[in-house]
Amino acid sequence: MKIRFTVFFAFLAALAQGAIAQGLPDLGEISQADLPPHLERRIGESIMRDIRLREPSYIDDVEVTTYLNTLGARLSAATPEAGRYFEFFAIRDATLNAFALPGGYIGVHSGLILAAQSESELAGVLAHEIAHVTQKHLARLMGKQNQAQMTQWLAIAVAILAARSSSDASQAAMVAGTAAGVQTMLNYSREFEHEADRIGIQTLEKAGFDVRGMAAFFERMQKFGRLYENNAPGYLRTHPLTTERISDMENRILNAQYRQVADSVEFQLVRAKLRAVLGTPQDAVADFEFQLRERKYLSEGAARYGLAAAHLRAKNFAAAERQVAELRSMKLVSPMVDTLAADLRRMQGDPAGALKIYREARSRYARNKALLYGQIDAQLADGQAQEALKTATAELQLTPSDPILHGLQARSYAALGKRLQQHRAQAELYALQGQLVAAVQQLELAQKAGDGDFFEHSQVDARLRELKIRQQEEAKQKLPL
């Protein structure tokens, strides 16, 4: 798998650094303390910055991310420990896996999304991962250790964290821990899996999903693992799955009220979108044409959406247009269909036509990010830089921590020849990504830009001082390994 193993070493380094910087109890007393939420959050943010910036398999697709976070928000709202922050993201990997990072970040492999036969099945896996976070399993693992065991614990913790993405790296790291220590940690892991199952089922039911989906998906993975013993799904390696666990889940849902839950349109469309980028464009087109010809699909609308996306990828615009027209005639209502239709216009060199679609769609889905970003991009392509700046700036008043909007704002300023403001907006993008050196450089370029009034220069100077102070504070917290 592709998530870099160094990410998890960085996590452990951050853990040690943060413990000292925050004045936590020394390791000899750690069994009396949990990892503080603010430190856990900082660690997770550090890992996520690395994944977003350097991990090639990270799926930087606003529609996929929005769907996962919408589904995750529905589940977390039904979690007993409500109020925690969660952020969900996707990794392009064919293996069936998902993993929870410190601070409420939860990653899902595209292979797992495609393998889920219903939205309740996917929701069951996410509910399980949410439970790992809310039950503070990482902090509880740490609490089992004392000072003398800490080195061994670090080796095992690296293995467990890395295993969520790379079984090979995990096995290599586990060699560093003693057999007894590894066995102890795995025992805790099984306890945590039972706890995550129990909490996950409760969450799934409260959120209005079919609780049977969770057990069905895990049972199907278990059967798959038996058939392919040497190539079992990654989820089985990172989340020990036993017959006892399956039986326990089935017993818990035995008396649950039967609930038939229809999949959301977005669940089917996201799966089709992910499938449309597999293999060559020709392979993807052939796959969806086969589904439609043989009627082997869960949703005809999703299959046609996937075929349109595959044709668009192959630059067969006429064929893509025909499928979009079919979707319109089927009255398949989703902002993802509108975004696809607008993208088709843009790729044919018709930004004005794309803008018309974006504006009409945003009148129905005002807060949809994909439509928003697409509209601003189309405005820039159509030579409407002032309108693009107006749209981006208005949205930044509502969501000032959106790095994509800062990037679009920077492009708008550049198109208008406003260099100081361009560098200032780009600096905010870098600052939000945790790239303080690059942010400082942009603000220094803004100081030398040669345009801007006294007020704008004063704002740049003040922000530059803030970021330099932040740099100094972060440098003080860094310790050599």
Phi, psi and omega in degrees: 000173196247349177297127189293136180298331181298335178304318185281330171294322177298322178300313181293322177297316179297324179298313180293316180298314183295323181298320180288315183297327184268001178068037180286165177302151178291168189298335179294339182252008191292339180293346179265001186224147172267161173291121183300141182304322182292326178286319177301320180295317180299318179297313179299318179299320179297315179296316183295323177301318180295318180296313183297321187274328192237348185271110184295338181272358177296128182272102181269067182233115187296328181288319177295314180296317180298317180299311181299321181286330174293314177296316180297323179295322177297320180286315182294331177294336180262006182277139180306320180272061183295155176103347178287153178273132175231143173223129184250143180213162184245146176241132179281100181203133185286345182287156179272102182204158173207157183205149177253133176255163176303147174086007176092015176269129184231122181258146181228128176286144179299328179299325179290320178298318181289331182282337180293127181269355175206161179294329178295326177294313178297318179299325179298319178293316179296321178297321177297315180292322176301319180296323176302322181285310185294332180272004175052050184295323179296314179296325180289326174299316181296324181293344179281348187257159174240185185302315184294333183266359191296318180300316178296319180299319181299317180298317182288321179297319176302316182298315182293317180293315181294328182297336180295343179232335185216100182295325180296313178298321181299313183296322179295320181291326183295336179300331182291338179264154178288158181300320181295318180295318179298317181298319178299315182294321179295326177297315176300320182300319180293321177300316182293325178297317177298317181295318179295325175298312184298310180294321181298319179296318178299315180297316181301316181293315181295330181278356175089021177261169177279111184296339179292340180297325182295309180295322181297318182292315180296321180294322178294321177295322179297317179296320178298319179296325178290322180290325182237069190302324183273357180220047182295153177306141181305329182297329180286331179283326182268342179231085185313119184246120182240165175300325179298318179295315179299315180297320180297317178297315181297323177294322182292328182264000184304317184264005180289145180293133181294133182220115176271118186245122179285143176291148173287156178299320183295326177302313182291320182290321178297318178298319179294321180296317178295322181288331183291344180258006178280141177064202177280162176303322180294321177298316181296317178299314181297322180299310182288326177296322177297315179303315183288320181295317182267000183056041179255075180211158174275336181211122178296320180300317180294322179295319178291323175299314179298320179295319178298316179296322179292319177296320179298318178298324179276000182062028173266080190293322181297317179294321178296318179300321180297321180289323176297320177298321177298317179298320178295319181292332177281352182059041175283110187261116177192142175298338179293327177292318179296318179297318178298316180297319180290320178300323179296319177295315182297317182291344176264012177075033181235070181297329178295319177294322177296318180300320179300317179294315181300314183295317179295318181292322181290341174291337177262327183233070189299329185260009181287122186290319182299318178294320180297307181299319180296320180297314181296318179298319179292323177299318178295318180294333181269008178077017181258059185297323181294319178293322178298316179297318179299316180295313181296316182294320178297319180290328178293337174295330181270323182228076185291346181261022180268106182294327180296319178295322176297321177295318177293323176296319178298317178297322179295315177299319180298318179296332179269358179076018180266087189291318180301311182291327177300311181292326179294316179294320178295325177298321179294322176301310181296321180297319179293333177275358181082011179265077186293323180299313179295323179296315178298318179299320179295319180291326176293324174294324178297322179298329183263006189294331178087002175230184181090151180267181183300318181297316181294320177295323179296321178295318179296316180298316181295317180293324178297318177298318179300313183290326178292323176295319178297320176301315181296319180295319180291325180295325179294329183277346182277130180241146176292144179279000000 
